[in-house]
Amino acid sequence: MTRVHGPAVVFERVALTLGRTQVLRDVSLRVAPGSVHAIVGPNGAGKSSLVKTLLGQTPHQGRLALEWPGAPGVMGYVPQALAFDAGLPMTVDDFMAAMTQRKPAFLGFARARVAEISAALERVGMAGKRQRRMGALSGGERQRVLLAQGLVPTPALLVLDEPMAALDEAGAQVFEQLLAGWKQAGVTVLWVEHDLEAVGRLADHVTGLNRGVLFDGPPREVLTPQTLLDLFSTRPRGALAQEAAA
Ligand SMILES: Nc1ncnc2c1ncn2[C@@H]1O[C@H](COP(=O)(O)OP(=O)(O)OP(=O)(O)O)[C@@H](O)[C@H]1O
């Protein structure tokens, strides 16, 4: 992969309220340029909402900025598993065209994209299934295609929302290889992930989120039994502290 210059991503006192729910409160964190930065937290913690806020899909309070080292580059996004109706007449190729070019998918690939799309599908092991309907793929195969669309055009910032969720062992290995390539190329990666072992091994930095930031730092320093208990415990932190003191 050619060298790119990923931006820093800055959240400053970001808050988000949806309906009556305060989904995010006082979230401040900085994703360093070219780093792999993981966000971990329990179900309903606000991780996907944080991603959607970054993508400009939700009205937030506070400051959110992308600090590019030069001219703004491409931002890629790999969503959490998408559902497709089994009868939907959209093949893998149609989906790749729809996601990666302005030209309507039914007119075929834009010439500039042909080689990149082939290479991306090859990299995720889906080159042999380009004419399959999206709705006929297994969950893991669909996830591989979602990863492939995030590769085209080459991003400088990549936002991944649980990209490993449906992947089997081989798929997880493909993902790890991609991550290593992005790291080497200087891509900034913001990565929402449930697999703490993978985060500990592969991320440069990790933020523990449960509506607000509970911890933030290098995995080796912040992923301790106590911080994880605090993050994933369904009981209020105050109650745990009181029990510990008793
Ligand atoms: N449009 C909405 N209106 C009201 N509440 C919402 C809306 N969207 C999300 N929420 C709530 O915001 C909270 C955070 O949801 P979010 O999907 O960001 O969590 P998450 O950390 O990504 O969870 P998971 O790990 O289960 O994917 C949840 O309680 C959810 O019900």
Ligand as a Chemical Component Dictionary entry (heavy atoms), coordinates in Angstrom:
data_LIG
# 
_chem_comp.id                   LIG 
_chem_comp.type                 NON-POLYMER 
_chem_comp.pdbx_formal_charge   0 
_chem_comp.three_letter_code    LIG 
# 
loop_
_chem_comp_atom.comp_id 
_chem_comp_atom.atom_id 
_chem_comp_atom.alt_atom_id 
_chem_comp_atom.type_symbol 
_chem_comp_atom.charge 
_chem_comp_atom.model_Cartn_x 
_chem_comp_atom.model_Cartn_y 
_chem_comp_atom.model_Cartn_z 
_chem_comp_atom.pdbx_ordinal 
LIG N1  N1  N 0 -32.005 7.097  17.530 1  
LIG C1  C1  C 0 -31.922 6.800  18.823 2  
LIG N2  N2  N 0 -32.809 7.277  19.723 3  
LIG C2  C2  C 0 -32.713 6.996  21.045 4  
LIG N3  N3  N 0 -31.738 6.229  21.576 5  
LIG C3  C3  C 0 -30.830 5.727  20.719 6  
LIG C4  C4  C 0 -30.867 5.970  19.317 7  
LIG N4  N4  N 0 -29.805 5.337  18.737 8  
LIG C5  C5  C 0 -29.154 4.715  19.745 9  
LIG N5  N5  N 0 -29.768 4.943  20.911 10 
LIG C6  C6  C 0 -29.354 4.437  22.241 11 
LIG O1  O1  O 0 -28.057 4.904  22.489 12 
LIG C7  C7  C 0 -27.335 3.939  23.265 13 
LIG C8  C8  C 0 -25.998 3.668  22.607 14 
LIG O2  O2  O 0 -26.191 2.922  21.400 15 
LIG P1  P1  P 0 -24.974 2.506  20.464 16 
LIG O3  O3  O 0 -25.534 1.737  19.307 17 
LIG O4  O4  O 0 -24.151 3.694  20.175 18 
LIG O5  O5  O 0 -24.174 1.548  21.457 19 
LIG P2  P2  P 0 -22.940 0.586  21.170 20 
LIG O6  O6  O 0 -21.918 0.883  22.223 21 
LIG O7  O7  O 0 -22.487 0.702  19.760 22 
LIG O8  O8  O 0 -23.576 -0.831 21.466 23 
LIG P3  P3  P 0 -23.268 -2.314 20.819 24 
LIG O9  O9  O 0 -21.953 -2.759 21.379 25 
LIG O10 O10 O 0 -24.400 -3.125 21.356 26 
LIG O11 O11 O 0 -23.283 -2.184 19.324 27 
LIG C9  C9  C 0 -28.233 2.706  23.377 28 
LIG O12 O12 O 0 -28.847 2.723  24.626 29 
LIG C10 C10 C 0 -29.250 2.929  22.268 30 
LIG O13 O13 O 0 -30.487 2.334  22.612 31 
# 
loop_
_chem_comp_bond.comp_id 
_chem_comp_bond.atom_id_1 
_chem_comp_bond.atom_id_2 
_chem_comp_bond.value_order 
_chem_comp_bond.pdbx_ordinal 
LIG N1  C1  SING 1  
LIG C1  N2  SING 2  
LIG C1  C4  DOUB 3  
LIG N2  C2  DOUB 4  
LIG C2  N3  SING 5  
LIG N3  C3  DOUB 6  
LIG C3  C4  SING 7  
LIG C3  N5  SING 8  
LIG C4  N4  SING 9  
LIG N4  C5  DOUB 10 
LIG C5  N5  SING 11 
LIG N5  C6  SING 12 
LIG C6  O1  SING 13 
LIG C6  C10 SING 14 
LIG O1  C7  SING 15 
LIG C7  C8  SING 16 
LIG C7  C9  SING 17 
LIG C8  O2  SING 18 
LIG O2  P1  SING 19 
LIG P1  O3  DOUB 20 
LIG P1  O4  SING 21 
LIG P1  O5  SING 22 
LIG O5  P2  SING 23 
LIG P2  O6  DOUB 24 
LIG P2  O7  SING 25 
LIG P2  O8  SING 26 
LIG O8  P3  SING 27 
LIG P3  O9  DOUB 28 
LIG P3  O10 SING 29 
LIG P3  O11 SING 30 
LIG C9  O12 SING 31 
LIG C9  C10 SING 32 
LIG C10 O13 SING 33 
# 
